[in-house]
Amino acid sequence: MAWWQATSLQLACFPAVPEQIARPWDSADEYLLDHLDRDAPTLLFNDRYGALSCALTQPVSWLDSACAQRASRDNRQRNSLELADEHWIHEASHLQNSQVQQVVIRLPKNFEQLRYWLQLCHQHLDHKTPLYLAGMAKHIPVRWLNWLEQHSAEYRQMPIQRKARLLQIRLPVSDPGLRTWQGYTVGQLNIQALPGVFSRSNLDPGTAFLLHTLEDARLALPTFSGRLCDLGCGNGVLGLWLKQRQPELQLIQTDDYLPAVISAQHNAANAGLEVSCYHGHSLNTIREPLDWVVCNPPFHDGHKQLNNIANDMFRDAARQLQPDGNLLVVANRHLNYPPLLKRLFSQVQRISADQRFVIFWCQTPKC
């Protein structure tokens, strides 16, 4: 837990991160607080750990990440702040008749996600409402700044302070170039996704390598059966690909990011496949025992490269799998997953690898 001296708040990250990077705020948050009316009704986007929510009097947080929801709730409770449903929204309809007087966007890693949030503000808020956009300068490409200046009714760029950048704009003009649904095809599957969903426009290389491996008749590969969970499903392509080939599988898909869950549901319906989709961190919302877990786990949380989310996935999988259950993981080669996997499973076999990726088949959980 860290003490934010400027606000007298005690804050913590969720999931837990290494102690040396465990501060749930940064200088961009402090830069924002120097310019905001802290007592005005404020709509917050991408307040990852709820630091700004705790520092403001009337916050309304757009939270579509289950981890962000948990972190925000925990930190408000930790500081004896009110926990009310109106503090969290994740649907555009919640913005209608809003009393918001200012908007704060902590700049995300994904540019289309930023454009989507700006579009929501344009559609549902008074166009005179000021927007404050902030982030660490090294993470904000110049092309983003150029685009924002071009598409904003008013644009003001503050001087960089303590490596943080702050912009103030008026709500932008409409963004006709932003497509709500975008995707690609994999075999007979038409895969689409909402803005901000991982690999929404193209099949990511890790999943492509896993699917290619599963099609390789020369390899001694596992036979999928029973109840299978596509953990961290994103747009759902991996689980749906397996379900299409083995219709008898009971497929569960879950993801931390709500638009990913909506995208997976959309793709399952379009493919005519019966799937159960859940929104939550790791396996927190799954109650059924599992025979298989397949995942291409994230190793970034925003701009931070971390293993903590993947580690939670591996531990939860080991606990929720049947005694003879299996975990199949595709990962970048540089990630040091084997030590933890070998502590959690009796057998860990590397079944395929190339210059970038490796696939682990983990059998018989020890939990």
Stockholm file with secondary structure:
# STOCKHOLM 1.0

chainA/1-367         MAWWQATSLQLACFPAVPEQIARPWDSADEYLLDHLDRDAPTLLFNDRYGALSCALTQPVSWLDSACAQRASRDNRQRNSLELADEHWIHEASHLQNSQVQQVVIRLPKNFEQLRYWLQLCHQHLDHKTPLYLAGMAKHIPVRWLNWLEQHSAEYRQMPIQRKARLLQIRLPVSDPGLRTWQGYTVGQLNIQALPGVFSRSNLDPGTAFLLHTLEDARLALPTFSGRLCDLGCGNGVLGLWLKQRQPELQLIQTDDYLPAVISAQHNAANAGLEVSCYHGHSLNTIREPLDWVVCNPPFHDGHKQLNNIANDMFRDAARQLQPDGNLLVVANRHLNYPPLLKRLFSQVQRISADQRFVIFWCQTPKC
#=GR chainA/1-367 SS CEEETTTTEEECCSSCCCGGGCCSCCHHHHHHHHHSCTTSEEEEECCTTSHHHHHSSEEEEECCBHHHHHHHHHHHHHTTCCCCGGGEECSGGGGTTCCCCEEEEECCSCHHHHHHHHHHHHHHSCTTCEEEEEEEGGGSCHHHHHHHHHHCSSEEECCCBTTEEEEEEECCCCCTTCCSSEEEEETTEEEEECTTSTTSSSCCHHHHHHHHHHTCTTSCCCCCCSEEEEETCTTSHHHHHHHHHCTTSEEEEEESBHHHHHHHHHHHHHHTCCEEEEESSTTTTCCSCEEEEEECCCCEETTEECSHHHHHHHHHHHHHEEEEEEEEEEEETTSCCHHHHHHHEEEEEEEEECSSEEEEEEEEECC
#=GC SS_cons         CEEETTTTEEECCSSCCCGGGCCSCCHHHHHHHHHSCTTSEEEEECCTTSHHHHHSSEEEEECCBHHHHHHHHHHHHHTTCCCCGGGEECSGGGGTTCCCCEEEEECCSCHHHHHHHHHHHHHHSCTTCEEEEEEEGGGSCHHHHHHHHHHCSSEEECCCBTTEEEEEEECCCCCTTCCSSEEEEETTEEEEECTTSTTSSSCCHHHHHHHHHHTCTTSCCCCCCSEEEEETCTTSHHHHHHHHHCTTSEEEEEESBHHHHHHHHHHHHHHTCCEEEEESSTTTTCCSCEEEEEECCCCEETTEECSHHHHHHHHHHHHHEEEEEEEEEEEETTSCCHHHHHHHEEEEEEEEECSSEEEEEEEEECC
//
